Amino acid sequence: MPDQINIFLDTSIFMNMRYDFSRSPLFRLKKYVSLGMVRLFTNEIVVREVEANIKKRCCRL
């Protein structure tokens, strides 16, 4: 198997993709991660920011 590609995701990526894991490039990324082709990295700060932004969006609906 070829070397894995390492990718770091920042909050802006999730925001630009509108947190949509079903139809956006995030869906393909999730597939590549599950196939072992990509190693995904982030940090706790990004996780908290994404969670906070999702909660804000939900409250506005």
CYANA upper distance limits for C-alpha pairs under 8 A (distance plus 0.5 A):
  2 PRO  CA     37 MET  CA      8.41
  3 ASP  CA     37 MET  CA      8.07
  4 GLN  CA     36 GLY  CA      7.52
  4 GLN  CA     37 MET  CA      5.49
  4 GLN  CA     38 VAL  CA      5.63
  4 GLN  CA     39 ARG  CA      6.89
  5 ILE  CA     37 MET  CA      6.92
  5 ILE  CA     38 VAL  CA      5.18
  5 ILE  CA     39 ARG  CA      6.55
  6 ASN  CA     38 VAL  CA      6.38
  6 ASN  CA     39 ARG  CA      5.31
  6 ASN  CA     40 LEU  CA      6.58
  6 ASN  CA     41 PHE  CA      7.81
  7 ILE  CA     38 VAL  CA      7.59
  7 ILE  CA     39 ARG  CA      6.71
  7 ILE  CA     40 LEU  CA      5.56
  7 ILE  CA     41 PHE  CA      6.43
  8 PHE  CA     40 LEU  CA      6.49
  8 PHE  CA     41 PHE  CA      5.02
  8 PHE  CA     42 THR  CA      5.93
  9 LEU  CA     13 ILE  CA      6.86
  9 LEU  CA     14 PHE  CA      8.31
  9 LEU  CA     40 LEU  CA      7.88
  9 LEU  CA     41 PHE  CA      6.88
  9 LEU  CA     42 THR  CA      6.00
 10 ASP  CA     14 PHE  CA      7.72
 10 ASP  CA     42 THR  CA      7.25
 10 ASP  CA     46 VAL  CA      6.55
 11 THR  CA     15 MET  CA      6.78
 11 THR  CA     46 VAL  CA      5.95
 11 THR  CA     47 VAL  CA      8.36
 11 THR  CA     49 GLU  CA      7.13
 11 THR  CA     50 VAL  CA      6.55
 12 SER  CA     16 ASN  CA      6.47
 13 ILE  CA     17 MET  CA      6.74
 14 PHE  CA     18 ARG  CA      6.63
 14 PHE  CA     19 TYR  CA      5.65
 14 PHE  CA     20 ASP  CA      8.47
 14 PHE  CA     50 VAL  CA      7.72
 15 MET  CA     19 TYR  CA      6.59
 15 MET  CA     50 VAL  CA      8.39
 17 MET  CA     24 SER  CA      6.90
 17 MET  CA     25 PRO  CA      8.16
 17 MET  CA     26 LEU  CA      7.88
 19 TYR  CA     54 ILE  CA      8.29
 20 ASP  CA     24 SER  CA      6.48
 20 ASP  CA     26 LEU  CA      7.56
 20 ASP  CA     27 PHE  CA      8.33
 21 PHE  CA     25 PRO  CA      8.28
 21 PHE  CA     26 LEU  CA      5.71
 21 PHE  CA     27 PHE  CA      5.33
 21 PHE  CA     30 LYS  CA      8.43
 22 SER  CA     26 LEU  CA      8.05
 22 SER  CA     27 PHE  CA      5.88
 23 ARG  CA     27 PHE  CA      6.40
 24 SER  CA     28 ARG  CA      7.84
 25 PRO  CA     29 LEU  CA      6.64
 26 LEU  CA     30 LYS  CA      6.55
 27 PHE  CA     31 LYS  CA      6.88
 28 ARG  CA     32 TYR  CA      6.80
 29 LEU  CA     33 VAL  CA      6.70
 29 LEU  CA     38 VAL  CA      8.21
 30 LYS  CA     34 SER  CA      6.77
 31 LYS  CA     35 LEU  CA      6.77
 32 TYR  CA     36 GLY  CA      6.78
 32 TYR  CA     37 MET  CA      5.74
 32 TYR  CA     38 VAL  CA      6.11
 33 VAL  CA     37 MET  CA      6.32
 33 VAL  CA     38 VAL  CA      5.21
 33 VAL  CA     39 ARG  CA      6.55
 33 VAL  CA     40 LEU  CA      7.45
 42 THR  CA     46 VAL  CA      7.03
 42 THR  CA     47 VAL  CA      8.05
 43 ASN  CA     47 VAL  CA      6.96
 44 GLU  CA     48 ARG  CA      6.68
 45 ILE  CA     49 GLU  CA      6.67
 46 VAL  CA     50 VAL  CA      6.55
 47 VAL  CA     51 GLU  CA      6.64
 48 ARG  CA     52 ALA  CA      6.57
 49 GLU  CA     53 ASN  CA      6.61
 50 VAL  CA     54 ILE  CA      6.64
 51 GLU  CA     55 LYS  CA      6.73
 52 ALA  CA     56 LYS  CA      6.75
 53 ASN  CA     57 ARG  CA      6.73
 54 ILE  CA     58 CYS  CA      6.67
 55 LYS  CA     59 CYS  CA      6.74
 56 LYS  CA     60 ARG  CA      6.99
 57 ARG  CA     61 LEU  CA      7.18
